[in-house]
Amino acid sequence: MAKDKALTAPRATIGISTSQRHYGMDWLRIAAFALLIVYHVAMVFAPWAWVIKTSHSYPALIAPMALLTPWRLPLLFAVSGYASRKLFDRSGGALPFARSRALRLLVPLAFGMVAIVPVEMWVRVMETGYPYGYLRFWAVDYWRAGDFYGREFPSWEHLWFVAYLATYSLLLAGLIGWRGDAVTAWLTRAADWLAQGSRLLWVPLAALVTVRLGLLFVVSERQGLVSDWSGHSQYVPMFLFGFALAGAPQVWLAIARLWKVAIMIAAVAGAAIVAIELAWPGTAIPPHGWMALDRAARVAMAWSMVIALFHVAERWWNRDHAWRKPLAEAVFPFYIVHHPAIVVLAWYSLPLDLNPFAEFALLLAGTAAICCIVYRIGRRIGWLRPLIGLASKPAIAPAAAQRGAAFERDGEIAALVGLDAAHRGATDDPPAMNAHEARA
């Protein structure tokens, strides 16, 4: 469609091609998901509610984890938007893009709901007294709706991110297919306007804070595709920013000007977040005024960290390495598997009452090993590849065709994301959030 192709046209005034691969964004995504696994292992020991916990929490984790919580998910949505734009530019239009997103996101989501999430849900109901083994649970009790042993069914648990991302991508594809010219013009005008002066830093920050505070005491902070308006109000703009940035290289110049100021804003906001977390630890809920300050600080830190980390990716990480491609390919399978792996390993190892450092090392190493095994096996089995988020295995082709296919697969990897299990740093359970979730 001609109106879709307008989205791919690079700006003539900027000496950077919108089709050029950005290795720094690949490394940023890889680093974000590596941090994700470490963060979720640490949640087993943190003072906040999570899927499975040790008998003793460690308050020393409050400060470092509170400094990570505000920006991890916004960063992932922003990087996902950037990668989605690159994939759109190669797809040839809104319909092929939507078809690609459906295959690469909805198929792993469905597989995860059938084969991955049940393991975690089995542990969760065993925590509250479920007496049967896994096979009975999967065959009989998993396929239900409503409350069961204190858990809500069905649940996509950590795969909520895939559901959100697929929804954003398909809705955007529909909008582009309907009004491609208008979308192009709006993205161009917005990029040009934000690239001037310090607008890129302050205008989105003010808008995001305003929306976040406007929803704070109006809608409940509850995870769910049709109920999480607080989350969508932050994640959709981040996704759209990444999508627009991939086609507007002039915005990188503004990022380069503003990243130092962004770091200072993040430091001030982070100090406020930590102070509030320490003053009202665990399940304690701060007064409304302090809660509003906490929300504003979290939004400010999220946006400023995205700006700063995008500059890091552009300035220092934008170079290739032999490990980049396999690590980028492994991101999505690792995401799909890591959360149930942590939960099951913790369920069986916590009764051993190990030293916390030994327990942490066991959970981290065991989770990494399970993820590696699933990835290494799955990537070699043709029918399993799309189920764990990998491109379908290509047919044997001449050497030149193989090189072309490898290039295409490498490009598609840029659009894969996976993400985060503890929504805004807390439990993935769909019921109302606890105090930490409310502040996250």
C-alpha positions as CSV (number, residue, x, y, z in Angstrom):
1,M,0.0,0.0,0.0
2,A,1.4,3.3,-1.1
3,K,0.3,5.1,2.0
4,D,2.1,2.6,4.2
5,K,5.4,3.0,2.2
6,A,5.4,6.6,3.2
7,L,6.3,5.5,6.7
8,T,9.5,4.0,5.6
9,A,10.9,7.1,3.8
10,P,14.0,8.5,5.6
11,R,14.3,12.2,6.2
12,A,16.5,13.7,3.6
13,T,17.9,16.2,6.0
14,I,19.4,13.6,8.3
15,G,22.4,11.5,7.3
16,I,21.2,8.4,9.0
17,S,19.1,5.8,7.2
18,T,16.0,4.6,8.9
19,S,16.6,1.1,7.5
20,Q,20.1,0.9,9.0
21,R,20.3,-1.7,11.7
22,H,20.9,-0.3,15.2
23,Y,23.1,-2.8,17.1
24,G,23.0,-0.7,20.2
25,M,19.2,-1.3,20.5
26,D,19.8,-5.0,20.2
27,W,22.3,-4.8,23.1
28,L,20.0,-2.7,25.1
29,R,17.2,-5.3,24.7
30,I,19.6,-8.1,25.6
31,A,20.8,-6.3,28.7
32,A,17.2,-5.5,29.7
33,F,16.2,-9.1,29.6
34,A,19.3,-10.3,31.4
35,L,18.5,-7.8,34.1
36,L,14.9,-9.1,34.1
37,I,16.0,-12.6,35.1
38,V,18.2,-11.3,37.9
39,Y,15.3,-9.1,39.1
40,H,12.8,-11.9,39.3
41,V,15.2,-14.1,41.1
42,A,15.7,-11.3,43.6
43,M,11.9,-10.9,44.0
44,V,12.0,-14.3,45.8
45,F,13.9,-12.6,48.6
46,A,12.5,-9.1,48.5
47,P,10.1,-7.7,51.1
48,W,7.2,-7.4,48.6
49,A,4.6,-10.0,47.6
50,W,5.5,-12.2,44.7
51,V,4.6,-15.7,43.3
52,I,6.8,-17.6,45.7
53,K,8.8,-16.3,48.7
54,T,11.5,-17.3,51.1
55,S,10.6,-17.5,54.8
56,H,12.8,-14.4,55.4
57,S,12.8,-11.2,53.4
58,Y,15.8,-8.9,53.1
59,P,15.2,-5.2,53.4
60,A,18.5,-4.4,51.9
61,L,17.0,-5.2,48.5
62,I,14.4,-2.4,48.8
63,A,16.7,0.4,47.5
64,P,18.3,-1.3,44.4
65,M,15.0,-2.9,43.3
66,A,13.0,0.3,43.8
67,L,15.5,2.0,41.5
68,L,14.9,-0.6,38.8
69,T,11.1,-1.0,39.0
70,P,10.0,2.3,37.5
71,W,11.8,2.1,34.2
72,R,12.3,-1.6,33.3
73,L,8.9,-2.1,31.7
74,P,8.7,1.3,29.9
75,L,12.1,0.6,28.5
76,L,11.0,-2.7,27.1
77,F,7.9,-1.2,25.5
78,A,10.0,1.6,24.0
79,V,12.6,-0.8,22.6
80,S,9.8,-3.0,21.3
81,G,8.2,-0.1,19.5
82,Y,11.6,0.7,17.9
83,A,12.0,-2.9,16.7
84,S,8.4,-3.1,15.5
85,R,9.0,-0.1,13.3
86,K,12.0,-1.7,11.7
87,L,10.0,-4.8,11.1
88,F,7.1,-2.8,9.6
89,D,9.5,-1.1,7.2
90,R,10.6,-4.5,5.9
91,S,7.1,-6.0,5.8
92,G,5.7,-4.0,2.9
93,G,2.5,-2.8,4.5
94,A,0.1,-2.9,7.4
95,L,-1.4,-6.3,6.6
96,P,1.9,-8.2,6.3
97,F,3.1,-6.5,9.5
98,A,-0.1,-7.5,11.3
99,R,0.2,-11.1,10.0
100,S,3.8,-11.2,11.1
101,R,3.1,-9.9,14.6
102,A,0.2,-12.3,15.0
103,L,2.4,-15.3,14.1
104,R,5.4,-14.2,16.2
105,L,3.5,-13.1,19.3
106,L,0.1,-14.8,19.5
107,V,1.4,-18.2,18.6
108,P,4.0,-18.3,21.5
109,L,1.3,-16.7,23.8
110,A,-1.1,-19.6,23.0
111,F,1.7,-22.2,23.4
112,G,2.8,-20.6,26.7
113,M,-0.8,-20.7,28.0
114,V,-1.1,-24.4,27.2
115,A,2.4,-25.7,28.0
116,I,4.4,-23.2,30.1
117,V,2.0,-21.3,32.4
118,P,0.4,-24.5,33.8
119,V,3.6,-25.4,35.6
120,E,3.6,-22.2,37.5
121,M,-0.1,-22.2,38.3
122,W,0.4,-25.7,39.7
123,V,3.0,-24.4,42.1
124,R,0.7,-21.5,43.0
125,V,-2.2,-23.7,44.0
126,M,0.0,-26.1,45.8
127,E,1.1,-23.2,48.0
128,T,-2.5,-23.0,49.2
129,G,-3.1,-26.7,49.7
130,Y,-3.8,-28.3,46.3
131,P,-3.2,-32.0,46.9
132,Y,-2.6,-33.5,43.4
133,G,0.3,-33.9,41.1
134,Y,1.0,-31.9,37.9
135,L,-0.6,-34.3,35.4
136,R,-3.9,-34.3,37.3
137,F,-3.8,-30.5,37.5
138,W,-3.0,-30.0,33.8
139,A,-5.6,-32.6,32.6
140,V,-8.4,-31.7,34.9
141,D,-8.1,-28.5,37.0
142,Y,-6.1,-26.0,34.9
143,W,-8.9,-25.6,32.3
144,R,-11.3,-23.7,34.5
145,A,-12.6,-20.2,34.9
146,G,-12.9,-18.4,38.2
147,D,-11.3,-18.8,41.6
148,F,-9.5,-22.1,42.5
149,Y,-7.5,-22.5,45.6
150,G,-7.2,-18.7,45.9
151,R,-5.9,-18.3,42.3
152,E,-7.7,-16.8,39.4
153,F,-8.1,-18.9,36.3
154,P,-7.4,-18.6,33.4
155,S,-4.2,-16.6,33.9
156,W,-1.4,-15.7,31.5
157,E,0.9,-14.9,34.3
158,H,4.2,-13.5,33.0
159,L,3.0,-13.7,29.4
160,W,0.9,-10.6,30.0
161,F,3.6,-8.6,28.2
162,V,3.2,-10.5,25.0
163,A,-0.6,-10.0,25.1
164,Y,-0.1,-6.2,25.6
165,L,2.5,-6.0,22.9
166,A,0.5,-8.0,20.4
167,T,-2.5,-5.7,21.1
168,Y,-0.6,-2.5,20.6
169,S,1.0,-3.8,17.4
170,L,-2.2,-5.0,15.8
171,L,-4.1,-1.9,16.8
172,L,-1.3,0.3,15.3
173,A,-1.3,-1.9,12.1
174,G,-5.0,-1.3,11.8
175,L,-4.6,2.4,12.3
176,I,-1.9,2.6,9.6
177,G,-3.9,0.5,7.2
178,W,-6.8,2.8,7.7
179,R,-5.1,6.2,7.7
180,G,-1.5,5.6,6.6
181,D,-1.0,9.1,5.3
182,A,-2.4,10.8,8.4
183,V,-0.2,8.6,10.6
184,T,2.8,9.5,8.6
185,A,2.1,13.2,8.7
186,W,1.5,13.1,12.4
187,L,4.7,11.1,13.2
188,T,6.7,13.5,11.1
189,R,5.3,16.6,12.7
190,A,5.6,15.2,16.2
191,A,9.2,14.2,15.6
192,D,10.2,17.6,14.2
193,W,8.5,19.5,17.0
194,L,9.9,17.3,19.8
195,A,13.4,17.4,18.4
196,Q,13.6,21.2,19.0
197,G,15.2,22.5,22.1
198,S,14.4,20.5,25.3
199,R,10.9,19.6,24.3
200,L,11.7,15.9,24.0
201,L,12.5,15.7,27.7
202,W,9.9,18.0,29.3
203,V,6.8,17.7,27.1
204,P,6.3,13.9,27.2
205,L,7.3,13.9,30.9
206,A,4.7,16.5,31.8
207,A,2.0,14.7,29.7
208,L,2.8,11.3,31.2
209,V,2.8,12.6,34.8
210,T,-0.5,14.4,34.2
211,V,-2.2,11.3,32.8
212,R,-0.8,9.1,35.5
213,L,-2.0,11.4,38.4
214,G,-5.3,11.9,36.7
215,L,-6.0,8.2,36.8
216,L,-4.5,7.5,40.2
217,F,-7.6,7.8,42.4
218,V,-10.1,7.2,39.6
219,V,-9.3,3.7,38.3
220,S,-7.9,0.7,40.2
221,E,-4.4,-0.3,39.5
222,R,-5.1,-3.8,38.3
223,Q,-3.4,-5.8,35.6
224,G,-5.6,-6.9,32.7
225,L,-5.8,-6.1,29.1
226,V,-9.1,-4.3,29.4
227,S,-8.7,-3.0,32.9
228,D,-5.1,-1.8,33.2
229,W,-5.7,1.8,32.2
230,S,-2.8,3.1,34.4
231,G,-0.4,0.7,32.7
232,H,-1.7,1.4,29.2
233,S,-1.4,5.2,29.8
234,Q,2.4,4.7,30.2
235,Y,3.2,1.8,28.0
236,V,1.3,2.9,24.8
237,P,3.2,6.2,24.6
238,M,6.5,4.4,25.2
239,F,5.7,2.0,22.4
240,L,4.7,4.8,20.1
241,F,7.8,6.7,20.9
242,G,10.1,3.8,20.0
243,F,8.1,3.2,16.8
244,A,8.4,6.9,15.8
245,L,12.1,7.1,16.7
246,A,13.0,4.3,14.3
247,G,11.7,6.4,11.5
248,A,12.9,9.8,12.7
249,P,16.7,9.9,13.1
250,Q,16.6,13.6,13.8
251,V,15.3,12.8,17.3
252,W,18.6,11.1,18.1
253,L,20.2,14.5,18.0
254,A,17.8,15.7,20.7
255,I,18.6,12.6,22.8
256,A,22.3,13.4,22.5
257,R,21.7,16.9,23.8
258,L,19.4,16.0,26.7
259,W,20.8,12.7,28.1
260,K,22.8,14.4,30.9
261,V,19.8,16.3,32.1
262,A,17.8,13.1,31.9
263,I,20.3,11.4,34.2
264,M,20.0,14.1,36.8
265,I,16.2,13.9,36.7
266,A,16.4,10.2,37.1
267,A,18.7,10.6,40.1
268,V,16.4,13.0,41.9
269,A,13.3,11.0,41.1
270,G,15.0,7.8,42.2
271,A,15.9,9.3,45.6
272,A,12.3,10.2,46.2
273,I,11.1,6.7,45.2
274,V,13.6,5.0,47.6
275,A,12.7,7.4,50.4
276,I,9.0,6.6,50.1
277,E,9.6,2.9,49.8
278,L,11.7,3.0,53.0
279,A,9.2,5.1,54.9
280,W,6.3,2.8,53.9
281,P,7.9,-0.6,53.4
282,G,6.3,-3.9,52.4
283,T,2.5,-3.8,52.3
284,A,2.2,-0.3,53.9
285,I,0.3,2.2,51.8
286,P,1.5,5.8,52.0
287,P,-1.0,8.7,52.3
288,H,-2.5,10.1,49.1
289,G,-0.1,13.0,48.8
290,W,3.0,10.8,49.2
291,M,1.5,8.3,46.8
292,A,0.9,10.9,44.2
293,L,4.5,12.1,44.6
294,D,5.7,8.5,44.3
295,R,3.7,8.0,41.0
296,A,5.0,11.3,39.5
297,A,8.6,10.3,40.5
298,R,8.2,6.9,38.9
299,V,7.0,8.4,35.6
300,A,9.8,11.0,35.6
301,M,12.4,8.3,36.3
302,A,11.0,6.0,33.6
303,W,11.0,8.6,30.8
304,S,14.4,10.1,31.7
305,M,16.0,6.6,32.0
306,V,14.6,5.7,28.5
307,I,16.2,8.9,27.1
308,A,19.5,8.2,28.9
309,L,19.7,4.5,28.0
310,F,18.8,5.2,24.4
311,H,21.8,7.5,24.3
312,V,24.0,4.8,25.8
313,A,22.8,2.4,23.1
314,E,23.5,5.0,20.4
315,R,26.8,6.3,21.6
316,W,28.6,3.3,23.1
317,W,26.8,0.1,22.2
318,N,26.1,0.6,18.5
319,R,28.6,-2.0,17.2
320,D,28.3,-5.6,16.2
321,H,29.8,-8.6,17.9
322,A,29.7,-12.4,17.2
323,W,27.5,-12.9,20.3
324,R,24.9,-10.3,19.4
325,K,22.9,-12.4,17.0
326,P,22.6,-15.6,19.1
327,L,21.9,-13.6,22.2
328,A,19.2,-11.5,20.5
329,E,17.6,-14.7,19.1
330,A,17.6,-16.3,22.6
331,V,15.8,-13.4,24.2
332,F,12.2,-14.4,23.6
333,P,12.6,-18.1,24.4
334,F,14.4,-17.1,27.6
335,Y,11.6,-14.8,28.5
336,I,8.9,-17.5,27.9
337,V,10.7,-20.0,30.1
338,H,12.5,-18.1,32.8
339,H,9.6,-17.2,35.1
340,P,8.2,-20.8,35.6
341,A,11.7,-22.0,35.9
342,I,12.4,-19.7,38.9
343,V,9.1,-20.6,40.5
344,V,9.6,-24.4,40.2
345,L,13.2,-24.2,41.3
346,A,12.3,-22.1,44.3
347,W,9.4,-24.5,45.3
348,Y,11.8,-27.4,45.5
349,S,14.9,-25.7,46.8
350,L,13.5,-23.4,49.5
351,P,12.7,-26.2,51.9
352,L,16.5,-27.0,51.9
353,D,17.0,-23.8,53.9
354,L,20.1,-22.9,52.1
355,N,22.2,-19.8,52.8
356,P,20.5,-16.9,50.9
357,F,23.6,-16.3,48.7
358,A,23.7,-20.0,47.8
359,E,20.0,-20.0,47.2
360,F,20.2,-17.0,44.9
361,A,23.1,-18.5,43.0
362,L,21.2,-21.8,42.6
363,L,18.1,-20.1,41.3
364,L,20.0,-17.8,38.9
365,A,22.2,-20.6,37.5
366,G,19.4,-23.1,37.4
367,T,17.1,-20.7,35.6
368,A,19.8,-19.8,33.1
369,A,20.5,-23.5,32.5
370,I,16.8,-24.4,31.9
371,C,16.4,-21.5,29.5
372,C,19.5,-22.5,27.6
373,I,18.4,-26.1,27.3
374,V,14.9,-25.1,26.0
375,Y,16.4,-22.7,23.5
376,R,19.2,-25.0,22.3
377,I,16.7,-27.9,21.8
378,G,13.9,-25.7,20.4
379,R,15.9,-23.9,17.8
380,R,16.8,-27.3,16.2
381,I,13.3,-28.6,15.9
382,G,11.4,-27.0,13.0
383,W,7.8,-27.3,14.4
384,L,8.9,-26.1,17.9
385,R,10.7,-22.9,16.7
386,P,7.6,-20.7,16.2
387,L,6.1,-22.0,19.5
388,I,9.0,-20.5,21.5
389,G,9.1,-17.3,19.5
390,L,11.7,-18.1,16.8
391,A,11.3,-17.7,13.1
392,S,10.3,-20.8,11.2
393,K,13.3,-22.8,10.0
394,P,14.0,-22.0,6.3
395,A,14.3,-24.6,3.6
396,I,17.7,-25.5,2.2
397,A,18.8,-22.9,-0.3
398,P,21.8,-21.9,-2.3
399,A,24.5,-20.0,-0.4
400,A,23.4,-16.6,-1.6
401,A,19.8,-17.3,-0.6
402,Q,20.9,-18.6,2.7
403,R,22.7,-15.4,3.4
404,G,19.6,-13.4,2.5
405,A,17.4,-15.6,4.7
406,A,19.9,-15.1,7.6
407,F,19.7,-11.4,7.1
408,E,15.9,-11.4,7.2
409,R,15.8,-13.6,10.3
410,D,18.3,-11.4,12.0
411,G,16.1,-8.4,11.2
412,E,13.0,-10.1,12.5
413,I,14.7,-10.9,15.8
414,A,14.8,-7.2,16.4
415,A,11.0,-7.2,16.8
416,L,10.9,-10.0,19.4
417,V,10.5,-9.1,23.0
418,G,9.4,-10.9,26.0
419,L,9.2,-9.4,29.2
420,D,8.4,-9.1,32.6
421,A,6.4,-11.2,35.0
422,A,6.0,-9.1,38.0
423,H,3.8,-6.3,36.7
424,R,5.3,-3.0,37.8
425,G,7.6,-4.9,40.2
426,A,5.1,-7.0,42.1
427,T,2.9,-10.1,41.7
428,D,1.4,-11.2,38.4
429,D,-1.8,-12.3,40.1
430,P,-4.8,-10.6,38.4
431,P,-6.6,-9.6,41.7
432,A,-6.1,-6.1,43.1
433,M,-2.6,-5.0,43.7
434,N,-0.9,-4.9,47.1
435,A,0.9,-1.9,48.5
436,H,4.1,-2.4,46.6
437,E,2.2,-3.0,43.3
438,A,0.2,0.2,43.9
439,R,3.5,2.1,44.2
440,A,5.1,0.3,41.3
